[in-house]
Amino acid sequence: MPTWSTALPDWKARIRARGTLIPFSPLFPASAEAKMEVFSSLSIADLGINPATGRTWTIGESADTWLLDFAAAIFGAYNSDTGQQMVREGLLLVSKKNTKSTIAAGIMLTELICGWRPSDENLILAPTIEVAGNSFKPACDMIRADEELGDLLHIQEHIRLITNRVTKATLKVVAADSATVSGKKASRVLVDELWLFGKKATADAMFREASGGQVSRPEGYTLYLTTQSDEPPAGVFKEKLAYARDVRDGVVDDPEFLPVLYEFPEDMIAADEHLDPANFYITNPNIGKSVSQQWLESQFRKVANAEDGTKQVFYAKHLNVEIGVGLRHDAWIGATYWEDAAAPAALWDGTFEHLLEVSEVIVAGGDGGGLDDLLGLALLGRHRDTKQWLLWCRAWAQQDVFDRRKDIASRLTDFIGQGSLVKCVTPTQDLVDVADLLERVKDAGLFPDQAAIGLDPQGVTALVDELSGRGFTAEQMLAVSQGFRLSGAVWGTERKLKDGTLVHGSQELMAWCVGNAKAEQRGNAVLITKQIAGKAKIDPLVAAFNAVMLMTRNPEAAGAFDASAMIG
């Protein structure tokens, strides 16, 4: 039995040198050779005629080494003596137009042709009907270009089904929902455009249902093909990508999982080397074939000065640059320094309870709009010893947000699991929860007598009523003017993040909000707005700016006693 590892600790050097990202040779060369002979002979209709042969280009004639290596690794992981597939899962991250759909069609069609199990099922799972067609059409073209395959395989276009006439095995391409995958017993599942599934709250359950048949099919496997997301990674895409990186980097030892990730090393992004067209090959291994260097450079020039999110989406789809914090896109400049401003554990562990212990004074900021917005709360403490500002935030979401903002629902669910977001069970839970937290700060004697809580003047009446009923005075609740009038807080936060005098609790919720924020210059002022087509949220960040406005007044706590007595 061969031994192998799917870790690739030298991937950064390999990807710079255009080397293979497959860390092992085919485990069973005979299996790889047999299936690669079929795979390489499949025709690619949209490439036209190969002048050397006078017929349609085949995968073997047109594919670059990286693609053939990937297919051979999957095919060659099958032990024909035991009927067991040794690599059971894999993720291929590659930029747009690098023949992902051709790979999907070719691999699954090869398995349909070579498979031995009678009435077997193979499944390509796509997030939408359009994406499903992107894989099904090339598969049909491959069959129609070969008379022998036309005799062996029966196409039913109206249901996107291909059947092997001899074994009765099938390849079905489906646009995913819980109904389409229910009851499937597929030996092999290929998930196309995983990033789009990251926006589906039910995707994980869908995948489990689709691949459930593999428990009794040792020859089975699941492959995920994807580009980067046009928004910060979320849901199952975020989870699979993080796991794949851990396997690649050797953090997790999982020889059954093959990560093949065409992405820029962090040092190249930090040095802005991803912006050099000479480096576009890093995430486009098919450059010069299905990907045009000239086209990429042309499009890159067109979006260079875009301010509506177009540039970030281009980076994500064609350069696999993850949208988020610290990637030097057109965003609030504070994002550049956000990650480095995480509080060291020795100073503050990032929790609410510890904030009460180490702060000599705390001010609060709140922000939120309608029912389809988040209600954001920010607590900003001043450390009693170092005098650094400590930022802790939490947000609340009504069910309306999940119903009306489905594009970010899975992302919000991630934050719920991390404890930084609360999904409201009742219409008033957010108001009660916020008031409870603020009351604990008040009881600890850490709020100043005046200007303790800064609120957006719009839509806070209910919260003011709740706080008034808890003994907060009108002098402690201050309406903070919004828009360009927050410029001082925005600029002050940027500077304090950079010089380390403002640190935060490393909450992913806030990293997401900071990544969503865009700074618009209005005369001599700056206005913070949403970054990505208005879909994302920044309410907790605006709450933080409201708190900063109050902390700049150099407040003193109203009461002085041991805050640790209030913990718990």
C-alpha positions, -999 to +999 in steps of 0.1 A: +000+000+000+015+034-010+021+061+016+015+098+007+008+132+020-014+159+005+005+187+024+025+210+003+046+232+026+067+246-003+036+257-023+047+294-023+079+286-041+062+261-065+034+285-075+059+313-082+079+289-104+048+276-122+054+242-107+028+215-100+006+219-069+001+181-067+023+168-039+025+132-051+026+110-082-004+088-090-007+063-062-018+036-086-002+043-120-023+017-139-056+032-127-043+067-137-032+055-171-064+038-180-087+067-170-063+094-184-064+077-218-102+082-218-100+117-203-074+129-226-093+118-257-124+137-249-131+166-273-135+203-265-159+216-291-155+253-284-118+253-292-125+245-328-103+224-351-068+214-343-049+222-375-024+194-368-050+167-368-079+182-388-104+174-360-116+189-328-091+196-301-090+170-273-083+176-236-049+158-240-039+181-269-050+214-254-047+210-216-018+223-197+002+201-173-015+214-142-049+202-153-036+168-164-018+164-131-050+172-111-070+146-131-043+120-129-041+124-091-078+118-087-080+089-112-047+074-099-060+073-063-082+043-071-070+009-060-084-015-085-075-045-064-096-034-034-121-011-052-112+017-028-106+054-036-078+066-015-083+103-020-120+108-011-123+146-012-106+175-030-108+213-036-096+231-067-095+269-064-086+285-097-095+318-113-124+323-137-120+310-173-094+284-164-116+256-178-133+246-145-164+235-164-144+214-188-126+198-159-159+190-143-175+175-174-144+156-184-137+140-150-173+129-144-178+117-180-146+096-177-160+080-145-193+073-163-175+056-191-150+036-170-172+028-140-180-008-132-209-006-108-243-013-125-269+015-122-243+037-105-250+074-100-226+103-106-237+138-098-225+173-107-241+197-082-244+233-094-257+263-074-279+276-103-295+264-135-271+285-155-240+270-138-255+235-143-256+242-180-220+253-180-210+217-171-237+198-189-232+214-224-194+205-226-202+170-216-228+167-243-204+182-269-177+156-259-201+128-266-214+142-299-179+147-312-171+110-308-192+084-327-182+056-303-192+076-273-225+085-290-233+047-292-223+041-256-239+071-239-275+084-241-282+121-236-315+134-222-311+172-224-344+182-208-334+166-175-296+170-179-290+133-177-265+110-194-269+073-192-243+045-200-263+021-221-242-009-210-240-004-172-271+018-169-250+041-147-259+078-150-243+113-148-268+139-137-262+176-136-286+194-111-292+229-099-291+224-062-318+225-036-328+201-009-354+185-031-331+177-061-305+159-040-328+141-016-324+103-019-294+104-041-269+075-039-241+090-059-207+074-059-190+106-071-202+141-065-186+172-081-197+205-067-192+234-091-187+270-080-185+262-043-183+300-035-220+304-045-230+276-021-214+296+006-244+320+003-269+291+009-277+285+045-287+249+037-256+240+016-239+218+042-271+196+046-273+195+008-238+182+005-243+156+032-274+143+014-257+143-020-227+124-008-244+101+016-243+072-008-205+071-006-208+053+027-215+020+008-194+029-023-157+028-014-148+039-049-166+073-044-153+108-039-164+144-037-146+172-056-152+210-051-143+234-079-145+271-073-132+306-079-129+331-050-162+347-038-173+382-049-179+389-012-160+379+020-160+340+021-190+326+040-207+294+050-195+261+035-171+278+012-153+296+040-151+263+060-139+242+031-113+268+020-099+272+055-097+234+059-080+230+025-054+257+035-047+239+067-042+206+049-019+222+023+001+240+050+005+208+070-015+221+100-040+192+095-028+158+083-055+144+060-042+123+031-077+117+019-082+154+011-064+170-019-061+208-018-051+225-051-053+262-044-041+287-070-039+319-049-013+345-042+011+340-012+004+365+016+037+382+011+030+389-026-003+405-017+013+426+011+038+439-014+011+446-040+027+421-064-007+408-073-012+441-091+016+435-115+002+419-147+035+399-150+022+379-120-013+372-132-002+336-141-001+328-103-039+322-102-043+316-139-024+284-148-042+283-181-029+317-192-020+317-229-046+290-235-082+296-223-071+328-205-058+358-224-031+378-208-040+408-230-077+406-220-068+404-183-045+435-186-072+454-205-099+447-179-074+454-151-068+489-165-106+495-169-113+488-132-081+504-118-100+535-106-134+520-100-150+529-066-182+508-067-167+474-058-159+465-094-122+464-087-125+441-058-148+417-077-123+416-106-095+408-081-116+380-066-128+364-098-097+367-120-069+369-094-084+349-066-077+377-041-100+372-012-123+401-005-119+412+032-096+430+054-061+443+046-060+436+008-054+472-002-086+476-022-106+508-024-117+508+012-116+527+044-079+531+052-084+518+087-089+484+072-052+483+063-042+484+100-072+465+115-057+430+117-025+442+133-045+461+159-058+430+176-053+432+214-025+410+228-039+385+253-017+398+281-034+432+278-070+421+272-085+388+262-112+403+241-142+394+263-168+417+278-160+405+313-123+412+310-131+446+296-149+455+328-119+443+348-091+463+330-109+495+321-109+527+341-138+541+321-160+529+293-182+547+268-207+531+244-219+536+209-250+523+192-262+522+156-290+505+137-318+512+112-348+492+102-357+456+109-335+445+079-305+461+095-282+450+123-284+467+157-247+474+166-233+480+200-197+491+207-181+494+241-149+514+242-128+511+273-097+530+284-071+506+299-063+517+335-026+511+331-016+516+294-044+541+286-050+522+253-086+522+239-101+487+239-130+481+214-156+453+220-187+450+198-218+429+194-247+430+170-283+418+169-304+407+139-341+403+136-355+374+115-363+400+089-326+403+081-323+366+073-355+366+053-347+397+032-309+396+030-304+360+020-271+369+003-255+374+037-275+350+058-248+323+059-222+349+068-244+361+097-249+325+108-211+322+111-211+352+135-238+336+156-217+306+161-188+328+172-209+347+197-206+382+182-241+382+167-274+374+183-304+363+163-335+378+180-362+354+192-386+382+201-390+417+185-376+434+216-347+410+224-321+433+209-332+463+230-333+442+262-300+426+256-283+459+248-298+475+279-287+445+301-251+449+289-251+487+294-266+483+328-237+460+339-213+487+328-232+513+348-234+491+379-196+486+377-193+524+379-174+526+346-197+550+327-192+588+330-220+610+344-224+627+310-220+616+274-217+579+282-237+564+254-236+578+218-265+570+196-275+576+160-304+601+164-325+582+139-345+552+150-333+550+186-365+560+204-373+525+217-337+520+230-338+554+248-371+544+264-356+511+276-325+528+290-345+555+307-364+528+325-331+513+337-320+546+354-299+561+327-301+598+326-307+621+297-272+635+302-257+601+298-274+595+264-260+617+236-273+620+200-242+617+178-245+635+144-239+611+115-226+613+080-197+637+074-200+649+110-184+616+120-152+625+101-133+633+132-140+599+146-131+581+114-098+599+111-090+595+147-098+557+146-075+553+116-046+570+134-051+551+166-053+517+148-020+525+131-001+536+162-015+509+184-034+531+209-067+515+199-069+477+199-099+454+194-110+419+204-103+401+171-140+396+163-147+383+128-179+403+128-159+435+130-133+423+104-162+418+081-178+452+088-144+469+084-139+451+051-173+463+039-166+499+047-158+524+020-145+559+026-159+586+003-143+620+003-169+649+005-150+682+003-129+683+035-149+655+052-150+618+048-182+596+047-182+559+055-205+539+034-210+502+024-183+488+001-198+459-019-228+469-039-248+478-007-253+442+003-232+440+034-235+457+068-214+482+087-237+491+117-213+478+144-185+498+129-206+530+129-214+522+165-177+521+172-173+555+156-200+569+178-181+555+209-149+571+196-166+605+195-173+602+232-139+588+242-122+618+226-138+639+253-114+622+278-142+611+302-139+600+338-159+572+353-188+582+376-183+556+403-151+539+415-152+505+430-139+470+422-154+461+388-144+425+393-171+422+419-197+427+392-184+398+370-207+369+365 
